[in-house]
Amino acid sequence: MSKLVLIRHGESQWNLENRFTGWVDVPLSDRGVKEAQSAGEKLKNYRFDLGYCSKLKRAIDTLKLVLQKTGQTDLPVEYDTALNERHYGDLQGLNKAETAKKFGEEQVHIWRRSYDVPPPNGESLKDTAARVLPYWRFKIQPDVKAGKEILVVAHGNSLRSLVMFLDNMTKEQVLELNIPTGVPLVYEFSGDKVVSKKYLQD
């Protein structure tokens, strides 16, 4: 049996300000720092063999705070843009409410929540999955198959595309999937088969 723990970074400053963030490198909010520390507390009894993380500051800082709490600051970690958040293109930095006024709520909803319609000059969830899933297959999955305990810290949409694959979700089902910030999601595997899944809630 092996474990895969997925964590969406703690709340960022732009989450707080209701902005489209994407690949813009914004820091954690005060609440986000607390969420990351709380995630670490919940994982104190876990011992990881390897970590994988996006190259964006809010994920990296979340990972550092988690590892401080678990006493594993020396954990080998690979950082890769394959795990970065979905790129929101021309919407990056814009307030979500203002964007809805500018383009219309229906259009913004399609950009945010459809599976395969990207915002202008950005990525759809399908595009995001096209970089996350090969990284899963070639990098992370072999470690899981080998029985290692793996920690992945990434983003709402990069993790949604991975959870969609692991849970065999349809394009329609994934549109309703929301991954909370700073809450560890633990998968147990036997070989490459998922045998259980749970959030470590308070």
C-alpha positions as MATLAB code, in Angstrom:
seq = 'MSKLVLIRHGESQWNLENRFTGWVDVPLSDRGVKEAQSAGEKLKNYRFDLGYCSKLKRAIDTLKLVLQKTGQTDLPVEYDTALNERHYGDLQGLNKAETAKKFGEEQVHIWRRSYDVPPPNGESLKDTAARVLPYWRFKIQPDVKAGKEILVVAHGNSLRSLVMFLDNMTKEQVLELNIPTGVPLVYEFSGDKVVSKKYLQD';
ca = [
       0.000    0.000    0.000;
       1.190    3.513   -0.742;
      -0.227    6.954   -0.029;
      -0.586   10.011   -2.232;
      -1.438   13.248   -0.419;
      -2.671   16.174   -2.514;
      -2.845   19.699   -1.094;
      -4.182   22.778   -2.802;
      -2.121   25.742   -1.544;
      -3.546   27.888    1.228;
      -5.626   30.925    0.332;
      -3.588   33.427   -1.694;
      -3.803   37.198   -1.546;
      -5.629   37.224   -4.891;
      -8.032   34.472   -3.784;
      -8.878   36.890   -0.992;
      -9.283   39.776   -3.466;
     -11.415   37.626   -5.808;
      -8.986   37.981   -8.722;
      -8.036   35.560  -11.479;
      -4.539   34.464  -10.499;
      -3.306   31.772  -12.881;
       0.478   31.944  -13.230;
       0.878   35.319  -11.481;
       3.185   34.716   -8.505;
       1.193   36.065   -5.575;
       1.867   35.241   -1.901;
      -0.346   33.490    0.609;
      -2.790   35.594    2.617;
      -2.612   35.480    6.429;
      -5.439   32.966    6.325;
      -3.541   30.950    3.708;
      -0.530   30.706    6.018;
      -2.777   29.382    8.793;
      -4.400   26.884    6.381;
      -0.976   25.563    5.358;
       0.108   25.218    8.996;
      -3.158   23.436    9.786;
      -2.557   21.012    6.889;
       0.880   20.277    8.340;
      -0.644   19.590   11.776;
      -3.026   17.061   10.211;
      -0.087   15.305    8.516;
       2.185   15.056   11.564;
       1.910   11.255   11.623;
       2.753   10.892    7.916;
       6.294   10.230    6.692;
       6.831   11.143    3.069;
       9.491    9.785    0.726;
       9.189   12.448   -1.958;
       7.416   15.708   -2.688;
       6.223   17.299   -5.925;
       5.260   20.963   -6.180;
       4.381   23.623   -8.715;
       6.840   26.455   -9.331;
       4.509   29.142   -8.007;
       5.240   30.851   -4.697;
       1.882   30.169   -3.050;
       2.365   26.403   -3.504;
       6.051   26.460   -2.548;
       5.323   28.427    0.638;
       2.455   26.063    1.512;
       4.800   23.091    1.082;
       7.461   24.697    3.311;
       4.939   25.397    6.070;
       3.566   21.836    5.889;
       7.056   20.303    6.082;
       7.987   22.530    9.024;
       4.986   21.150   10.928;
       5.743   17.537    9.991;
       9.456   17.897   10.784;
      10.475   16.921    7.255;
      12.161   20.074    5.971;
      14.815   17.883    4.310;
      12.278   16.052    2.103;
      13.483   15.703   -1.517;
      11.120   17.812   -3.652;
      10.808   18.234   -7.414;
       9.356   21.550   -8.621;
       7.779   21.664  -12.078;
       5.573   24.037  -14.091;
       3.532   20.992  -15.158;
       1.810   21.324  -11.759;
       1.221   25.084  -12.055;
      -2.274   26.520  -11.908;
      -4.322   26.814  -15.067;
      -3.167   29.862  -17.053;
      -6.018   32.370  -17.173;
      -4.572   34.378  -20.076;
      -6.062   37.851  -20.481;
      -8.147   37.417  -17.326;
      -5.123   37.205  -15.005;
      -5.166   39.960  -12.411;
      -8.769   40.964  -13.129;
     -11.389   41.015  -10.396;
     -13.939   38.261  -11.064;
     -16.977   40.479  -10.465;
     -15.610   43.245  -12.744;
     -14.827   40.649  -15.416;
     -18.424   39.397  -15.276;
     -19.656   42.958  -15.843;
     -17.270   43.432  -18.769;
     -17.814   40.140  -20.636;
     -21.139   39.003  -19.166;
     -21.671   36.492  -16.381;
     -22.539   33.663  -18.746;
     -19.327   34.028  -20.766;
     -17.146   34.226  -17.656;
     -18.903   31.171  -16.210;
     -18.072   29.265  -19.407;
     -14.420   30.316  -19.207;
     -14.200   29.368  -15.538;
     -16.219   26.189  -15.493;
     -16.369   24.587  -18.934;
     -13.990   21.694  -19.579;
     -12.594   22.715  -22.949;
     -13.302   26.425  -23.599;
     -10.228   28.527  -22.678;
     -10.318   32.212  -21.742;
      -8.609   34.529  -24.284;
      -4.918   33.543  -24.525;
      -5.316   31.112  -21.624;
      -5.847   27.441  -20.828;
      -8.999   25.387  -20.421;
      -9.151   22.595  -17.845;
      -8.562   20.200  -20.758;
      -5.348   22.103  -21.623;
      -4.253   21.961  -17.988;
      -4.843   18.198  -17.879;
      -2.743   17.845  -21.039;
       0.362   18.857  -19.043;
      -0.570   17.486  -15.597;
      -1.423   13.922  -16.646;
       1.788   13.130  -18.566;
       3.715   14.415  -15.540;
       1.628   12.111  -13.333;
       2.264    9.115  -15.579;
       5.998    9.607  -16.044;
       7.020   11.081  -12.679;
       4.583   10.582   -9.816;
       2.772    7.348  -10.658;
       5.978    5.228  -10.803;
       6.768    6.335   -7.225;
       3.241    5.446   -6.121;
       3.521    2.024   -7.788;
       6.830    1.494   -5.984;
       5.018    1.868   -2.648;
       6.327    5.317   -1.737;
       4.517    7.950    0.295;
       4.127   11.006   -1.929;
       3.131   14.610   -1.182;
       1.913   16.880   -4.014;
       1.264   20.588   -3.439;
      -0.358   22.383   -6.346;
      -3.464   24.358   -7.351;
      -7.219   24.133   -7.727;
      -7.243   23.330  -11.440;
      -4.066   21.284  -11.746;
      -5.366   19.110   -8.904;
      -8.888   18.999  -10.373;
      -7.468   17.539  -13.582;
      -5.551   14.903  -11.599;
      -8.514   14.023   -9.347;
     -10.716   13.781  -12.453;
      -8.350   11.105  -13.768;
      -7.904    9.238  -10.456;
     -11.667    9.190   -9.765;
     -12.682    8.379  -13.365;
     -14.881   11.468  -13.530;
     -16.646   12.602  -16.679;
     -16.224   16.053  -18.225;
     -19.616   16.939  -16.748;
     -18.810   15.649  -13.240;
     -15.523   17.541  -12.981;
     -17.318   20.855  -13.516;
     -18.879   20.429  -10.054;
     -15.579   19.492   -8.399;
     -14.124   22.058   -6.005;
     -10.943   21.331   -4.073;
     -10.683   23.341   -0.835;
      -7.544   25.310    0.001;
      -5.196   23.830    2.580;
      -7.064   20.553    3.220;
      -5.026   17.365    2.630;
      -6.673   14.843    0.289;
      -5.301   11.357    0.941;
      -5.420    8.543   -1.616;
      -4.359    5.007   -0.734;
      -3.134    2.786   -3.549;
      -2.518   -0.879   -4.018;
      -0.097   -0.897   -6.945;
      -1.624    1.665   -9.296;
      -5.224    1.115   -8.146;
      -6.958    3.574   -5.812;
      -8.404    1.714   -2.807;
      -9.502    4.670   -0.655;
      -9.800    8.442   -0.630;
     -10.477   10.927    2.167;
     -10.053   14.568    3.129;
      -8.362   15.233    6.462;
     -10.915   17.708    7.811;
     -10.980   19.304   11.258;
];
